[in-house]
Amino acid sequence: MPKLFIPGPIDVSQETYAAMSQPMIGHRGSEFEALYASLQPGLQEIIGTTRPVFLSTSSAWGVMEASLRNLVRKKVLTLCCGAFSDKWFDVAKKCGFEADKIQVEWGEAIDPEAVRAKLAEGGFDTVTLIHNETSTGVMNDLPAIAKVVKSFEDVLLIVDTVSSLSGTPINADELGLDVTLAGVQKALALPPGLAVFAVSEAAMARAKAQPNRGYYFDFLEFAKNAEANNTPSTPAISLLFGLQQILANIKSEGFANRVARHKANNKMIAEWGGKHGFKNFAPEGNRSLTLTCFHTPEGFDQSGFIKNLKSKHGFVINGGYGKIKGLTFRISNMGNETRETMQELIDAMDDVLG
Ligand SMILES: *Cc1c(COP(=O)(O)O)cnc(C)c1O
């Protein structure tokens, strides 16, 4: 069975699969309410919030679109620096919202001062930011960008932490983030199908006055049900069993230790790349700690490398995403990986490189 080192979905442990295969329970009852409540402290810790954390049976895009639908009244500013952040602009347009963007080259980070200048033009009430742009391996300066956005009155900040949550601290309350969202198939190491998100009081107030929020992704429905430790519709209960097991793991490891482990594992890949002359696609100071995106050197048989790594050693890495497919390759260090498992991958890659 090949093991995934792609930046999502990632390898899922046998313990997680075992937790997910617990017998089904009904979702309107005390057993489910206890399950729901048990997830809150762990989710609140990794997001860095005292707000309730909502559970959406959807991939991350469900909540990315929902955040726009619940919050945008006037005009949204999307901060675009790669495949996922660029697409958020398109999604805002598809939803019929007024939207403008700051676009930087793929491989660059968003400049907080450019955000300040753009917001100063006026007319915006919402900003979208991808903390960790998984397509390019860029980690944006979330604290600095949040500080700029917060300096504008009545502008809400929606932050996608899909590939950083649980691998890097987010500190949502301290930074004043209005929506903090993530899917679980990235650093949380679960199978896909569930997204988690926290919403600030200011964002809840905005949503309340928003017409046509629909039902499935209505923030008010989530909030009302959360009070009773429940979800608006039948959730992916098996994934919640899995999430319970992952959060128990995080608790026993310690969140700070988990973050340090991700950082150390990420450094191993950076050093491995350095040894082989692979250049990082992301600029120094803005590099993801949960995955690495390398330039494909000229003349390097990247697809052969990836193919042989899989066929010879059973490890899967990714050959680039979107318009930089082939020009880059990406290696994930998210989730349950240890120094030992990263070393196995490195030894295998060295073997294939010869
Ligand atoms: C994977 C990813 C998404 C998309 O998640 P889906 O689960 O496919 O909806 C969005 N944003 C980032 C940063 C991602 O890495």
The ligand as a MOL file (V3000), in Angstrom:
LIG
                    3D

  0  0  0     0  0            999 V3000
M  V30 BEGIN CTAB
M  V30 COUNTS 15 15 0 0 0
M  V30 BEGIN ATOM
M  V30 1 C -6.5110 21.5050 0.1240 0
M  V30 2 C -6.7570 22.9470 0.2770 0
M  V30 3 C -8.0040 23.5150 0.0310 0
M  V30 4 C -9.1400 22.7650 -0.5700 0
M  V30 5 O -9.6370 21.8600 0.2830 0
M  V30 6 P -10.8450 20.8940 -0.1850 0
M  V30 7 O -10.8090 19.9290 0.9160 0
M  V30 8 O -10.4720 20.3210 -1.5090 0
M  V30 9 O -12.0580 21.7040 -0.2350 0
M  V30 10 C -8.1710 24.8480 0.2860 0
M  V30 11 N -7.1820 25.6080 0.7660 0
M  V30 12 C -5.9590 25.1020 0.9980 0
M  V30 13 C -4.8930 25.9860 1.5120 0
M  V30 14 C -5.7150 23.7610 0.7730 0
M  V30 15 O -4.4990 23.2550 1.0060 0
M  V30 END ATOM
M  V30 BEGIN BOND
M  V30 1 1 1 2
M  V30 2 1 2 3
M  V30 3 2 2 14
M  V30 4 1 3 4
M  V30 5 2 3 10
M  V30 6 1 4 5
M  V30 7 1 5 6
M  V30 8 2 6 7
M  V30 9 1 6 8
M  V30 10 1 6 9
M  V30 11 1 10 11
M  V30 12 2 11 12
M  V30 13 1 12 13
M  V30 14 1 12 14
M  V30 15 1 14 15
M  V30 END BOND
M  V30 END CTAB
M  END
